Amino acid sequence: MKQNILITGANGEVGHGLITALAKKANLVTLDIKPLDKKLASLVKKTYTGDILNKKLVKEIFRRFDFETVYHLAALLSTSAEKNPAFAQTINVTGTVNLLDQAILQSQKRKKIMKFVFPSSIAVYGLPDLPTKEKTKKIKEIEYLNPITMYGINKLYCEKLGIYYSNYYQLLANSKRYIDFRCVRFPGLISADTMPTGGTSDFAPEMLHAAAQGKNYICFVRPDTTIPFMAMPDAIKSLLQLTESPRKNLKNQIYNVDGFSASAKEIELIIKKSYLKFKMSYKVDKMRQRIVDTWPTDVDNSLARRDWNWKPEFNFINTFTKYLIPSAKLIYSGHKH
Ligand code: AKB
């Protein structure tokens, strides 16, 4: 029998990829504040349009379905969160607690472990200044956990909550594990199919989508701004690979995953090789620049490599030449929906 999987924030970029990848293998139940994209509707068993903060709704979903795995993707990204920190805290943290509460209740009742997979972010890092960022290069999971954004703080706290719910919940009166919390820290994600909203790494996908639509683009960070990025197929691959790994192989619960590291200028130049008429300029947004200046240049993937054999398929060049540009060309010429 196919297992039931719940995906929150299903209508977002990662949700799109995950639904497509899992549709054949599992019965998918989705929750999002917006109605699910029509293209995806036929791939899921049941879709709920509603708020992660609506406890009654979340309870009802867990009453109707027994879940093997939950992918909790719903979140307000870093720039949006900075515009409304109190709201971000509620969505990102209270929303996660609502879900973890229902997950643990169900798994205790069924006496079965539930996997709870959570995308965290490089926003949990906070480098104090540019020389330290320059020097640090590939950051390890335990380094510089001093986020300066509400989103980064929320993600870091939710990582801790996940660890609490899976290892110490009510100090595990009967020392049994009910939640198997697994987490990847994503870099900036770039998808050919969808546009992110409200993130600070959005300058890279925005550049690509502007070029593909024949529009000009004004980049909101300095040309030398360098952070790690990942092609969406690798992001989906990493979530699936981590979910499928035997628990005994996982010595950690939080893993960096890498794709490639590139500056805004390098991204501009590679896009311009395919879109010869693309015009771009830079107008720095101080708040967003300040955020990315505290994010690392790159991440160290050695724990993910060691425990679940993580290896990205896409590097800087083939992310653009083999995935983003060919797919964006198809999409914007109307051949792919
Ligand atoms: C954002 O920019 O907020 C996200 C992220 C890096 O987590 N894309």
Residues whose N, C-alpha, C, O or C-beta is under 5 A from the ligand:
A	BS01	AKB	L77 S78 T79 S121 I122 A123 F186 P187 G188 L189 G198 G199 T200 S201 D202
